[in-house]
Amino acid sequence: MLEKLKEIEAKFNKISSQMGEPEIASDHEKYSKLAREYSDLEDIMKVTKQYRKVLSQIEESKSILNDSDDDELRELAREELVLLKDEENRLTDKLHDLLTPPDPNDSKNAIVEIRAGTGGDEAAIFAGDLYRMYNKYCENNSWKIELMGVNISERGGYKEIIFMVNGKNAFGTLKFESGVHRVQRVPDTETQGRVHTSAASVVVLPEVDDVEVDLDPNDIRIDVFRASGHGGQHVNTTDSAVRIVHVPTGITASCQDEKSQLKNKAKALKVLKARLYDLEIRKRQEELTSKRRSMIRTGDRSEKIRTYNFPQGRVTDHRINLTLYRLDEIMQGNLDMLIDEIQIAEQAERLKEPEMSQING
């Protein structure tokens, strides 16, 4: 890690020198490019300077502890060493954040898919509860939700609901919600008061631009059919609903929520592209799985990630063994208490990577 910092410092100094050269200063394009690189590295250099200063102070305090005969001075050095170690850890974390390239998808909008799993009608009702939970969370963050597809269950809730979340860092915040969510509670239809266990799966995808997915028109089949579902004058009167099939992979996406076939097609295409993009990303991730696997970071959709136990009023996130007895608050959209802890755990996982072990060496 220290070697990496030396390389960055050398690059920073080189860029600084180049920016002072007359021929580059007169070339607006070259100068602007160098200025952006300089700005990107400047924060790292500031923290690096603080980090090296702390390391030097730690060595001085250790030297006093080892060599001084003055008990009072040694005690002061011991107290100072505790504070300096805390500062070293803080700067280590900060450097790690600065040196770890962010996921380029984090800043994007998110497409969230919720599907009822095992548990029949109760699973569909729970899927509806999850949708309302996320809806309220989005409202708390001033994010906008746009429905992309809905399949309502006969007894309430959703067999499937897909929606777009438009907002700053929506995907980066919600991406760890992917997985199987399990609920334990007494259904309204249960006459003997027995607790039932049901499940719903959540998939969170980044919205993708056209340039990010090379979609050959010859590889897709578009089917139109009459809309059905949640009512409205257009239901069962016109062929406005659209289903798009990506023939090579068999991946499909459909939409019937708009009266316009054109709008439904646009929404279905957006979902299809997000799913194809996600498929490609997962292929790349699988190549790295044999080297290192973090349950938090893979977001395995078949993995049970969270249990909502209504009789006990608790929520347990199984990935980080976190249990909170604040179920009501969480179902009202107060998800930060869970999401923040997951993100902290993610940072801890990154700190275990081999290159980071050199920073304390």
C-alpha positions as CSV (number, residue, x, y, z in Angstrom):
1,M,0.0,0.0,0.0
2,L,2.8,2.4,0.9
3,E,4.4,1.6,-2.5
4,K,1.1,2.4,-4.1
5,L,1.1,5.8,-2.4
6,K,4.6,6.5,-3.6
7,E,3.5,5.8,-7.1
8,I,0.6,8.1,-6.8
9,E,2.7,10.9,-5.3
10,A,5.2,10.6,-8.2
11,K,2.3,10.9,-10.7
12,F,0.9,13.8,-8.8
13,N,4.2,15.7,-8.8
14,K,4.6,14.9,-12.5
15,I,1.2,16.3,-13.4
16,S,1.9,19.4,-11.3
17,S,5.1,20.0,-13.2
18,Q,3.4,19.4,-16.6
19,M,0.7,21.9,-15.8
20,G,3.3,24.6,-15.5
21,E,4.8,24.0,-18.9
22,P,3.9,26.8,-21.4
23,E,2.9,24.5,-24.3
24,I,0.4,22.5,-22.1
25,A,-0.9,25.7,-20.4
26,S,-1.8,27.0,-23.8
27,D,-3.6,23.8,-24.9
28,H,-7.0,24.0,-23.2
29,E,-7.9,20.3,-23.8
30,K,-4.6,18.9,-22.4
31,Y,-4.6,21.3,-19.5
32,S,-8.2,20.5,-18.6
33,K,-7.5,16.8,-18.6
34,L,-4.4,17.2,-16.4
35,A,-6.3,19.5,-14.1
36,R,-9.0,16.9,-13.6
37,E,-6.3,14.2,-12.8
38,Y,-4.6,16.7,-10.4
39,S,-7.9,17.3,-8.6
40,D,-8.6,13.6,-8.3
41,L,-5.2,12.9,-6.7
42,E,-5.1,16.0,-4.5
43,D,-7.3,14.6,-1.8
44,I,-5.3,11.4,-1.7
45,M,-2.1,13.5,-1.3
46,K,-3.6,15.5,1.6
47,V,-4.6,12.4,3.5
48,T,-1.3,10.7,2.7
49,K,0.6,13.6,4.2
50,Q,-1.5,13.4,7.4
51,Y,-1.0,9.6,7.5
52,R,2.8,9.8,7.2
53,K,2.9,12.4,9.9
54,V,0.9,10.2,12.2
55,L,3.2,7.2,11.5
56,S,6.2,9.4,12.4
57,Q,4.5,10.5,15.6
58,I,3.7,6.9,16.5
59,E,7.4,6.0,16.1
60,E,8.4,8.9,18.3
61,S,6.0,7.8,21.1
62,K,7.3,4.2,20.8
63,S,10.8,5.5,21.1
64,I,10.0,7.4,24.3
65,L,8.3,4.3,25.8
66,N,11.3,2.2,25.0
67,D,14.1,4.6,25.9
68,S,13.0,7.2,28.4
69,D,13.6,6.8,32.2
70,D,11.0,9.5,33.0
71,D,7.8,7.7,34.2
72,E,5.7,10.8,33.7
73,L,6.9,11.2,30.1
74,R,6.4,7.5,29.4
75,E,2.8,7.7,30.6
76,L,2.2,10.8,28.4
77,A,3.7,8.8,25.5
78,R,1.4,5.8,26.2
79,E,-1.7,8.0,26.2
80,E,-0.6,9.8,23.1
81,L,0.0,6.4,21.4
82,V,-3.6,5.3,22.0
83,L,-4.9,8.5,20.3
84,L,-2.4,8.2,17.5
85,K,-3.4,4.6,16.8
86,D,-7.1,5.7,16.5
87,E,-6.1,8.4,14.1
88,E,-4.0,5.9,12.1
89,N,-7.0,3.6,11.8
90,R,-9.2,6.5,10.7
91,L,-6.8,7.7,8.0
92,T,-6.3,4.1,6.9
93,D,-10.0,3.8,6.3
94,K,-10.1,7.1,4.5
95,L,-7.2,6.2,2.2
96,H,-8.8,2.9,1.4
97,D,-12.0,4.7,0.4
98,L,-10.0,7.1,-1.8
99,L,-8.0,4.4,-3.4
100,T,-10.8,2.0,-4.0
101,P,-12.6,2.8,-7.3
102,P,-16.3,3.3,-6.7
103,D,-18.7,1.0,-8.5
104,P,-19.6,3.0,-11.6
105,N,-23.2,1.8,-11.2
106,D,-23.6,3.2,-7.7
107,S,-24.7,6.7,-8.9
108,K,-27.4,5.3,-11.2
109,N,-31.1,5.0,-10.9
110,A,-32.3,1.5,-9.7
111,I,-34.8,-0.9,-11.1
112,V,-36.3,-2.9,-8.2
113,E,-38.1,-6.2,-8.8
114,I,-40.1,-7.8,-6.0
115,R,-41.7,-11.3,-6.5
116,A,-43.7,-13.4,-4.1
117,G,-42.0,-16.7,-3.3
118,T,-43.0,-19.6,-1.1
119,G,-46.1,-19.0,1.0
120,G,-48.9,-18.5,-1.5
121,D,-51.2,-15.5,-0.8
122,E,-49.3,-14.6,2.3
123,A,-46.1,-14.3,0.3
124,A,-47.9,-11.9,-2.2
125,I,-49.1,-9.8,0.7
126,F,-45.6,-9.7,2.1
127,A,-44.3,-8.6,-1.3
128,G,-46.8,-5.7,-1.1
129,D,-45.5,-4.9,2.4
130,L,-41.9,-4.8,1.0
131,Y,-43.0,-2.5,-1.8
132,R,-44.6,-0.1,0.6
133,M,-41.5,-0.2,2.8
134,Y,-39.3,0.7,-0.1
135,N,-41.8,3.3,-1.3
136,K,-41.6,5.1,2.1
137,Y,-37.8,4.8,2.1
138,C,-37.7,6.5,-1.3
139,E,-40.0,9.3,-0.1
140,N,-37.7,9.8,2.9
141,N,-34.8,10.3,0.4
142,S,-36.8,12.5,-2.0
143,W,-36.5,9.8,-4.7
144,K,-39.2,9.3,-7.2
145,I,-40.8,5.9,-8.0
146,E,-42.1,4.9,-11.4
147,L,-44.0,1.7,-11.8
148,M,-42.7,-0.6,-14.6
149,G,-44.8,-3.7,-14.2
150,V,-47.4,-5.0,-11.8
151,N,-49.1,-8.4,-11.3
152,I,-51.6,-8.1,-8.5
153,S,-52.6,-11.1,-6.4
154,E,-56.2,-12.0,-6.1
155,R,-56.2,-11.7,-2.2
156,G,-54.1,-8.6,-2.0
157,G,-50.4,-7.8,-2.5
158,Y,-48.4,-8.6,-5.6
159,K,-47.3,-11.7,-7.4
160,E,-44.7,-9.4,-8.9
161,I,-44.0,-5.6,-8.9
162,I,-41.3,-3.8,-10.8
163,F,-40.5,-0.2,-10.3
164,M,-37.8,2.4,-11.2
165,V,-36.2,4.5,-8.4
166,N,-35.0,7.8,-9.7
167,G,-32.6,9.5,-7.3
168,K,-29.0,10.2,-6.5
169,N,-27.0,7.0,-5.7
170,A,-30.2,5.0,-5.7
171,F,-28.6,1.8,-7.0
172,G,-25.5,2.2,-4.7
173,T,-27.8,2.5,-1.7
174,L,-30.3,-0.2,-2.6
175,K,-28.1,-2.9,-4.2
176,F,-27.6,-4.9,-1.0
177,E,-31.4,-5.4,-0.8
178,S,-31.1,-8.1,-3.5
179,G,-31.9,-11.6,-2.1
180,V,-34.6,-13.6,-0.4
181,H,-36.6,-11.8,2.3
182,R,-38.4,-14.0,4.8
183,V,-41.4,-13.1,7.0
184,Q,-42.7,-14.9,10.1
185,R,-46.2,-13.9,11.3
186,V,-49.8,-15.0,11.8
187,P,-51.7,-14.5,8.6
188,D,-55.2,-12.9,8.7
189,T,-56.6,-16.1,7.4
190,E,-55.1,-18.2,10.2
191,T,-57.8,-19.2,12.6
192,Q,-55.6,-21.0,15.2
193,G,-53.0,-18.3,15.6
194,R,-50.1,-20.3,14.1
195,V,-47.1,-18.5,12.8
196,H,-46.4,-19.0,9.1
197,T,-43.2,-18.5,7.2
198,S,-43.3,-17.0,3.7
199,A,-40.8,-15.4,1.4
200,A,-40.4,-12.8,-1.3
201,S,-37.3,-12.2,-3.5
202,V,-35.9,-8.8,-4.3
203,V,-33.7,-8.0,-7.2
204,V,-32.1,-4.5,-7.6
205,L,-30.6,-3.6,-11.0
206,P,-28.8,-0.5,-12.2
207,E,-30.6,1.5,-14.9
208,V,-28.4,1.2,-18.1
209,D,-27.9,3.5,-21.0
210,D,-28.3,2.3,-24.6
211,V,-24.6,2.5,-25.1
212,E,-24.0,0.1,-22.3
213,V,-26.0,-2.8,-23.8
214,D,-25.5,-3.9,-27.4
215,L,-29.0,-5.1,-28.2
216,D,-29.3,-6.5,-31.7
217,P,-32.9,-5.9,-33.0
218,N,-32.7,-9.3,-34.7
219,D,-32.2,-11.0,-31.2
220,I,-35.5,-9.8,-29.8
221,R,-39.1,-10.8,-30.3
222,I,-41.9,-8.4,-29.4
223,D,-45.3,-9.7,-28.5
224,V,-48.4,-7.5,-28.0
225,F,-51.5,-8.6,-26.1
226,R,-54.5,-7.1,-24.3
227,A,-53.8,-5.7,-20.9
228,S,-55.3,-7.2,-17.8
229,G,-54.8,-6.7,-14.1
230,H,-55.7,-3.7,-12.1
231,G,-58.6,-2.2,-14.1
232,G,-59.1,0.9,-16.1
233,Q,-60.9,1.5,-19.3
234,H,-58.1,0.3,-21.5
235,V,-58.0,-3.1,-19.9
236,N,-59.0,-5.9,-22.4
237,T,-60.0,-3.4,-25.1
238,T,-56.7,-2.8,-26.9
239,D,-53.5,-4.7,-27.6
240,S,-51.4,-2.2,-25.5
241,A,-49.5,-4.7,-23.4
242,V,-46.0,-5.6,-24.6
243,R,-43.7,-8.5,-23.9
244,I,-40.2,-8.5,-25.2
245,V,-38.1,-11.7,-25.4
246,H,-34.3,-11.8,-25.8
247,V,-34.1,-14.9,-27.9
248,P,-30.4,-15.9,-27.3
249,T,-30.8,-15.9,-23.5
250,G,-34.6,-16.4,-23.0
251,I,-34.7,-13.3,-20.8
252,T,-38.1,-11.6,-21.0
253,A,-39.6,-8.3,-19.8
254,S,-43.2,-7.1,-20.1
255,C,-45.3,-4.0,-19.3
256,Q,-49.0,-3.3,-19.4
257,D,-49.4,-0.4,-17.1
258,E,-49.6,2.4,-19.7
259,K,-52.5,2.9,-22.1
260,S,-50.0,3.5,-24.9
261,Q,-48.3,0.4,-26.5
262,L,-45.3,2.6,-27.3
263,K,-44.8,3.6,-23.7
264,N,-45.2,0.0,-22.5
265,K,-42.6,-1.0,-25.1
266,A,-40.2,1.6,-23.8
267,K,-40.6,0.5,-20.2
268,A,-40.2,-3.2,-21.1
269,L,-37.0,-2.4,-23.1
270,K,-35.6,-0.6,-20.2
271,V,-36.2,-3.5,-17.9
272,L,-34.8,-6.0,-20.5
273,K,-31.6,-4.0,-21.0
274,A,-31.1,-3.8,-17.2
275,R,-31.5,-7.6,-16.9
276,L,-29.1,-8.3,-19.8
277,Y,-26.5,-5.8,-18.3
278,D,-26.9,-7.5,-14.9
279,L,-26.3,-10.9,-16.6
280,E,-23.1,-9.7,-18.1
281,I,-21.9,-8.2,-14.8
282,R,-22.7,-11.5,-13.0
283,K,-20.7,-13.5,-15.5
284,R,-17.7,-11.3,-14.7
285,Q,-18.2,-11.7,-11.0
286,E,-18.3,-15.5,-11.3
287,E,-14.8,-15.3,-12.7
288,L,-13.6,-13.8,-9.5
289,T,-15.6,-16.1,-7.2
290,S,-13.0,-18.8,-7.0
291,K,-10.4,-16.2,-5.8
292,R,-12.5,-14.5,-3.2
293,R,-16.2,-14.7,-2.2
294,S,-18.0,-12.2,0.0
295,M,-21.6,-12.9,0.7
296,I,-22.3,-9.2,1.2
297,R,-20.8,-8.2,-2.1
298,T,-22.1,-11.0,-4.3
299,G,-25.7,-10.2,-3.4
300,D,-26.7,-13.8,-4.2
301,R,-30.4,-13.7,-5.0
302,S,-31.0,-17.3,-3.8
303,E,-29.5,-16.4,-0.5
304,K,-31.8,-15.7,2.5
305,I,-30.6,-12.3,3.6
306,R,-33.2,-11.1,6.0
307,T,-36.0,-12.3,8.3
308,Y,-38.9,-10.1,9.5
309,N,-40.4,-11.7,12.6
310,F,-43.7,-9.9,13.5
311,P,-44.5,-11.8,16.8
312,Q,-41.2,-10.7,18.3
313,G,-41.0,-7.4,16.5
314,R,-37.5,-8.0,15.2
315,V,-35.6,-7.9,11.9
316,T,-32.5,-10.0,11.4
317,D,-30.0,-9.5,8.6
318,H,-28.3,-12.9,8.3
319,R,-25.3,-11.6,6.3
320,I,-23.9,-9.6,9.2
321,N,-25.7,-11.3,12.1
322,L,-27.5,-8.1,13.0
323,T,-30.8,-8.2,14.9
324,L,-32.9,-5.1,15.6
325,Y,-36.1,-5.1,17.6
326,R,-37.4,-2.2,15.6
327,L,-39.6,-3.9,13.1
328,D,-42.4,-1.3,13.0
329,E,-39.9,1.5,12.2
330,I,-38.2,-0.5,9.5
331,M,-41.5,-1.4,7.8
332,Q,-42.3,2.3,7.8
333,G,-39.3,2.9,5.6
334,N,-36.6,3.6,8.2
335,L,-34.1,1.4,6.5
336,D,-30.9,3.3,7.1
337,M,-30.3,1.5,10.4
338,L,-29.9,-1.7,8.3
339,I,-28.4,-0.3,5.1
340,D,-25.7,1.7,7.0
341,E,-24.6,-1.4,8.8
342,I,-24.4,-3.4,5.6
343,Q,-22.3,-0.7,4.0
344,I,-19.9,-0.7,7.0
345,A,-19.6,-4.5,6.7
346,E,-18.8,-4.1,3.1
347,Q,-16.0,-1.7,3.9
348,A,-14.7,-4.1,6.4
349,E,-14.6,-6.9,3.8
350,R,-12.6,-4.7,1.5
351,L,-10.1,-3.9,4.2
352,K,-9.3,-7.6,4.4
353,E,-8.1,-7.7,0.8
354,P,-4.4,-8.4,0.5
355,E,-3.3,-5.1,-0.8
356,M,-4.7,-3.3,2.3
357,S,-2.8,-5.5,4.7
358,Q,0.4,-3.7,3.5
359,I,-0.8,-0.4,4.9
360,N,-0.1,-1.4,8.5
361,G,3.0,-3.4,7.7
